[in-house]
Amino acid sequence: MTGPRVEIEDAEGVRLVAFNRPEVRNAFDLAMYRAVTEALAGASADDTVHAVVLTGRGQAFTSGQDLREMAAIATGTAGAGAGSGFRDLLDVVIAFDKPLLAAVHGVGMGLGCTLLGHVDLVLMDQDARLRAPFAEMGVPPEAASSWLLPARMGWQRAAAALLASEWINAAEAVTSGLALQACPPGTVLGETMELARRIASFPPHATREIKRLMLAGRRPDIAAARAREEAAYASLFADPGTNPGSQLTASLER
């Protein structure tokens, strides 16, 4: 099934959700946020779906937030509701109680990196790379990554990713615990789907309960980190001296 900004395929208890804006490396605009949110909410409510795999079409997993839309939000020129898409998607991802996997190829920038902190099993093409460019962009981290990345990767690697905006290759992601394995080129989606089908073959009440129990201890920390990050964003955007809107607009015009 193909809709605006996303492709959905259901088979053998697995829903594949493919980001589908390859012309902009699957950058998330409001329509993409809404489409992916709907796909995940639908999967959560569908008793025939036992696991979900996220991937991207074309040459990238996702390059994160659409910078033109972000600049419009920062300068107050975006349409109504433009800023709600990210929050709505994060609400659904954090509450998602079925096994969630990701097949990452190409680049995962911004949300393409931070989203993985909420994914249960991440497989990466051995040539894939991740980056959290928030410091370089002059903005705080997002999606509770200020807590999730240190928790998953350790303080030093997370500091290099968040403070220095360093690239994370597939081998480093695996070594640090952000990903499960690196796959030979061209095989990551097939490997991820095979793993998802195996999980989907088990009693679904068991896999959901296991995930619920695994998440129970960290949900308060995720909620607290998210609240801190959102407060930091609000403060940043309210101050003309730190609002990144003009910088983003200038960089897009170059």
Secondary structure as a PSIPRED ss2 file (coil, helix, strand):
# PSIPRED VFORMAT (PSIPRED V4.0)

   1 M C   1.000  0.000  0.000
   2 T E   0.000  0.000  1.000
   3 G E   0.000  0.000  1.000
   4 P C   1.000  0.000  0.000
   5 R C   1.000  0.000  0.000
   6 V E   0.000  0.000  1.000
   7 E E   0.000  0.000  1.000
   8 I E   0.000  0.000  1.000
   9 E E   0.000  0.000  1.000
  10 D E   0.000  0.000  1.000
  11 A E   0.000  0.000  1.000
  12 E C   1.000  0.000  0.000
  13 G C   1.000  0.000  0.000
  14 V E   0.000  0.000  1.000
  15 R E   0.000  0.000  1.000
  16 L E   0.000  0.000  1.000
  17 V E   0.000  0.000  1.000
  18 A E   0.000  0.000  1.000
  19 F E   0.000  0.000  1.000
  20 N C   1.000  0.000  0.000
  21 R C   1.000  0.000  0.000
  22 P H   0.000  1.000  0.000
  23 E H   0.000  1.000  0.000
  24 V H   0.000  1.000  0.000
  25 R C   1.000  0.000  0.000
  26 N C   1.000  0.000  0.000
  27 A C   1.000  0.000  0.000
  28 F E   0.000  0.000  1.000
  29 D C   1.000  0.000  0.000
  30 L H   0.000  1.000  0.000
  31 A H   0.000  1.000  0.000
  32 M H   0.000  1.000  0.000
  33 Y H   0.000  1.000  0.000
  34 R H   0.000  1.000  0.000
  35 A H   0.000  1.000  0.000
  36 V H   0.000  1.000  0.000
  37 T H   0.000  1.000  0.000
  38 E H   0.000  1.000  0.000
  39 A H   0.000  1.000  0.000
  40 L H   0.000  1.000  0.000
  41 A H   0.000  1.000  0.000
  42 G H   0.000  1.000  0.000
  43 A H   0.000  1.000  0.000
  44 S H   0.000  1.000  0.000
  45 A H   0.000  1.000  0.000
  46 D C   1.000  0.000  0.000
  47 D C   1.000  0.000  0.000
  48 T C   1.000  0.000  0.000
  49 V C   1.000  0.000  0.000
  50 H C   1.000  0.000  0.000
  51 A E   0.000  0.000  1.000
  52 V E   0.000  0.000  1.000
  53 V E   0.000  0.000  1.000
  54 L E   0.000  0.000  1.000
  55 T E   0.000  0.000  1.000
  56 G E   0.000  0.000  1.000
  57 R C   1.000  0.000  0.000
  58 G C   1.000  0.000  0.000
  59 Q C   1.000  0.000  0.000
  60 A C   1.000  0.000  0.000
  61 F C   1.000  0.000  0.000
  62 T E   0.000  0.000  1.000
  63 S C   1.000  0.000  0.000
  64 G C   1.000  0.000  0.000
  65 Q E   0.000  0.000  1.000
  66 D C   1.000  0.000  0.000
  67 L H   0.000  1.000  0.000
  68 R H   0.000  1.000  0.000
  69 E H   0.000  1.000  0.000
  70 M H   0.000  1.000  0.000
  71 A H   0.000  1.000  0.000
  72 A H   0.000  1.000  0.000
  73 I H   0.000  1.000  0.000
  74 A H   0.000  1.000  0.000
  75 T C   1.000  0.000  0.000
  76 G C   1.000  0.000  0.000
  77 T C   1.000  0.000  0.000
  78 A C   1.000  0.000  0.000
  79 G C   1.000  0.000  0.000
  80 A C   1.000  0.000  0.000
  81 G C   1.000  0.000  0.000
  82 A C   1.000  0.000  0.000
  83 G C   1.000  0.000  0.000
  84 S H   0.000  1.000  0.000
  85 G H   0.000  1.000  0.000
  86 F H   0.000  1.000  0.000
  87 R H   0.000  1.000  0.000
  88 D H   0.000  1.000  0.000
  89 L H   0.000  1.000  0.000
  90 L H   0.000  1.000  0.000
  91 D H   0.000  1.000  0.000
  92 V H   0.000  1.000  0.000
  93 V H   0.000  1.000  0.000
  94 I H   0.000  1.000  0.000
  95 A H   0.000  1.000  0.000
  96 F C   1.000  0.000  0.000
  97 D C   1.000  0.000  0.000
  98 K C   1.000  0.000  0.000
  99 P C   1.000  0.000  0.000
 100 L E   0.000  0.000  1.000
 101 L E   0.000  0.000  1.000
 102 A E   0.000  0.000  1.000
 103 A E   0.000  0.000  1.000
 104 V E   0.000  0.000  1.000
 105 H C   1.000  0.000  0.000
 106 G C   1.000  0.000  0.000
 107 V E   0.000  0.000  1.000
 108 G E   0.000  0.000  1.000
 109 M E   0.000  0.000  1.000
 110 G C   1.000  0.000  0.000
 111 L H   0.000  1.000  0.000
 112 G H   0.000  1.000  0.000
 113 C H   0.000  1.000  0.000
 114 T H   0.000  1.000  0.000
 115 L H   0.000  1.000  0.000
 116 L H   0.000  1.000  0.000
 117 G H   0.000  1.000  0.000
 118 H H   0.000  1.000  0.000
 119 V C   1.000  0.000  0.000
 120 D C   1.000  0.000  0.000
 121 L E   0.000  0.000  1.000
 122 V E   0.000  0.000  1.000
 123 L E   0.000  0.000  1.000
 124 M E   0.000  0.000  1.000
 125 D E   0.000  0.000  1.000
 126 Q C   1.000  0.000  0.000
 127 D C   1.000  0.000  0.000
 128 A C   1.000  0.000  0.000
 129 R E   0.000  0.000  1.000
 130 L E   0.000  0.000  1.000
 131 R E   0.000  0.000  1.000
 132 A C   1.000  0.000  0.000
 133 P C   1.000  0.000  0.000
 134 F H   0.000  1.000  0.000
 135 A H   0.000  1.000  0.000
 136 E H   0.000  1.000  0.000
 137 M H   0.000  1.000  0.000
 138 G C   1.000  0.000  0.000
 139 V C   1.000  0.000  0.000
 140 P C   1.000  0.000  0.000
 141 P C   1.000  0.000  0.000
 142 E C   1.000  0.000  0.000
 143 A C   1.000  0.000  0.000
 144 A C   1.000  0.000  0.000
 145 S H   0.000  1.000  0.000
 146 S H   0.000  1.000  0.000
 147 W H   0.000  1.000  0.000
 148 L H   0.000  1.000  0.000
 149 L H   0.000  1.000  0.000
 150 P H   0.000  1.000  0.000
 151 A H   0.000  1.000  0.000
 152 R H   0.000  1.000  0.000
 153 M H   0.000  1.000  0.000
 154 G C   1.000  0.000  0.000
 155 W H   0.000  1.000  0.000
 156 Q H   0.000  1.000  0.000
 157 R H   0.000  1.000  0.000
 158 A H   0.000  1.000  0.000
 159 A H   0.000  1.000  0.000
 160 A H   0.000  1.000  0.000
 161 A H   0.000  1.000  0.000
 162 L H   0.000  1.000  0.000
 163 L H   0.000  1.000  0.000
 164 A C   1.000  0.000  0.000
 165 S C   1.000  0.000  0.000
 166 E C   1.000  0.000  0.000
 167 W C   1.000  0.000  0.000
 168 I E   0.000  0.000  1.000
 169 N E   0.000  0.000  1.000
 170 A H   0.000  1.000  0.000
 171 A H   0.000  1.000  0.000
 172 E H   0.000  1.000  0.000
 173 A H   0.000  1.000  0.000
 174 V H   0.000  1.000  0.000
 175 T H   0.000  1.000  0.000
 176 S H   0.000  1.000  0.000
 177 G C   1.000  0.000  0.000
 178 L C   1.000  0.000  0.000
 179 A C   1.000  0.000  0.000
 180 L C   1.000  0.000  0.000
 181 Q E   0.000  0.000  1.000
 182 A E   0.000  0.000  1.000
 183 C E   0.000  0.000  1.000
 184 P C   1.000  0.000  0.000
 185 P C   1.000  0.000  0.000
 186 G C   1.000  0.000  0.000
 187 T C   1.000  0.000  0.000
 188 V H   0.000  1.000  0.000
 189 L H   0.000  1.000  0.000
 190 G H   0.000  1.000  0.000
 191 E H   0.000  1.000  0.000
 192 T H   0.000  1.000  0.000
 193 M H   0.000  1.000  0.000
 194 E H   0.000  1.000  0.000
 195 L H   0.000  1.000  0.000
 196 A H   0.000  1.000  0.000
 197 R H   0.000  1.000  0.000
 198 R H   0.000  1.000  0.000
 199 I H   0.000  1.000  0.000
 200 A H   0.000  1.000  0.000
 201 S C   1.000  0.000  0.000
 202 F C   1.000  0.000  0.000
 203 P C   1.000  0.000  0.000
 204 P H   0.000  1.000  0.000
 205 H H   0.000  1.000  0.000
 206 A H   0.000  1.000  0.000
 207 T H   0.000  1.000  0.000
 208 R H   0.000  1.000  0.000
 209 E H   0.000  1.000  0.000
 210 I H   0.000  1.000  0.000
 211 K H   0.000  1.000  0.000
 212 R H   0.000  1.000  0.000
 213 L H   0.000  1.000  0.000
 214 M H   0.000  1.000  0.000
 215 L H   0.000  1.000  0.000
 216 A H   0.000  1.000  0.000
 217 G C   1.000  0.000  0.000
 218 R C   1.000  0.000  0.000
 219 R H   0.000  1.000  0.000
 220 P H   0.000  1.000  0.000
 221 D H   0.000  1.000  0.000
 222 I H   0.000  1.000  0.000
 223 A H   0.000  1.000  0.000
 224 A H   0.000  1.000  0.000
 225 A H   0.000  1.000  0.000
 226 R H   0.000  1.000  0.000
 227 A H   0.000  1.000  0.000
 228 R H   0.000  1.000  0.000
 229 E H   0.000  1.000  0.000
 230 E H   0.000  1.000  0.000
 231 A H   0.000  1.000  0.000
 232 A H   0.000  1.000  0.000
 233 Y H   0.000  1.000  0.000
 234 A H   0.000  1.000  0.000
 235 S H   0.000  1.000  0.000
 236 L H   0.000  1.000  0.000
 237 F H   0.000  1.000  0.000
 238 A H   0.000  1.000  0.000
 239 D C   1.000  0.000  0.000
 240 P C   1.000  0.000  0.000
 241 G C   1.000  0.000  0.000
 242 T C   1.000  0.000  0.000
 243 N C   1.000  0.000  0.000
 244 P C   1.000  0.000  0.000
 245 G H   0.000  1.000  0.000
 246 S H   0.000  1.000  0.000
 247 Q H   0.000  1.000  0.000
 248 L H   0.000  1.000  0.000
 249 T H   0.000  1.000  0.000
 250 A H   0.000  1.000  0.000
 251 S H   0.000  1.000  0.000
 252 L H   0.000  1.000  0.000
 253 E H   0.000  1.000  0.000
 254 R C   1.000  0.000  0.000
